[in-house]
Amino acid sequence: MGPYRSLVLSAARSNRSSALTIAQVAFLVGLAQNPGRLDPAAHPDAAATRRQYILKSMALAGVISEVEEAKATAENAESTVLPKATFCP
């Protein structure tokens, strides 16, 4: 997971509700596959497509309901999971 490891761990620990939403979990799971290609800052469409794929897979497997999938699809998980940070080159 490279440079995202600390961000993912930080997001998981600092979430105010002590639990990540379904959309946030789907985003983080999707990001782990290929952090460079699925970076929401550089490739927002690819990140969103992967998150939707994860959500659909969870629904088809019966892990979440169709209602939960629809709610998670509408949520902007990327902006709530990754902290806004300035990176130095």
Secondary structure, 3 states (H helix, E strand, C coil): CHHHHHHHHHHHHHCCCCCCCHHHHHHHHHHHHCCCCCCCCCCHHHHHHHHHHHHHHHHHCCCCCHHHHHHHHHCCHHHHHCCCCCCCC
